[in-house]
């Protein structure tokens, strides 16, 4: 029997890496095709949400520590050559980064990139909606954890609820679709609004997405008592009517989508994102690029590839592609959040990207 040595493992990894580059397809060791890249443009945000960037976290990365737009475009262009077809821009808050619209315009010009989406907290959406639409953005995820002004202030540290809601209404009127509202459900903080959020799907063409609270980062307010499973959420909004599943495409992400049976087709849907109670790792098709240039194959793992070091060290395009391919080959089969309560992910969510 051949003894497995580090040299043999390294040689096998190199061959697998070269194969992915040659085929132009990022397929991991568990036969998952990776076609989706989430890109954090900045660690900075204009809100201080209690579960993401608490007030205790004041340090900000120096601007030079962020990947430049030119570096981002280079990485994304090479990733598209390897099969990435969908990019989501996140933060922090992506719209606070200077000249973001011109960057999106250049991003949209990359041949083969079929789908560019944006996640935002909505504070600057009203200001930038027309420019985003003109640049080619059509699909928006908007983080909103309450419909109550005073509670919005307590959760986010801001009094800008009305400005956010005006941006949401404008986005719908302009024809952005889908417009998804992401609610992180926290027991004892906002779970009394579950029915109010769900009812929005009956009156607006919105996808209301209920997200299980995850213990991410050293500054998280995670307590098991604050966690609510998707099953409980689904049961509690059931008073509004029976939910029926909606078929989705693979590129639509991990949310399980439903519609109230009595709802008109022009009305909205309900989504459940359940990383703890209903693992979707077997369907994961994504990589994450942090605002400081670290590539992650799993949100809930601290393992990262330093692309910035390669880019600023004079690395060739092939070197960048090899780093992308190796990260895919190192993608874990599953996260271990349930077993470890998130202790394997210590990064700050605003830097990793939402």
Helices and strands as residue ranges (DSSP letters): H 6-23, E 36-40, G 63-65, H 69-81, E 86-90, G 94-96, H 100-108, E 115-120, H 125-135, E 139-143, H 149-156, H 161-174, E 179-185, G 191-193, H 194-203, E 207-212, G 224-226, H 230-237, G 238-240, E 243-245, G 250-252, E 256-260, E 269-273, G 281-283, E 286-289, E 294-296, E 305-306, H 307-312, H 317-329, H 337-340, H 349-352
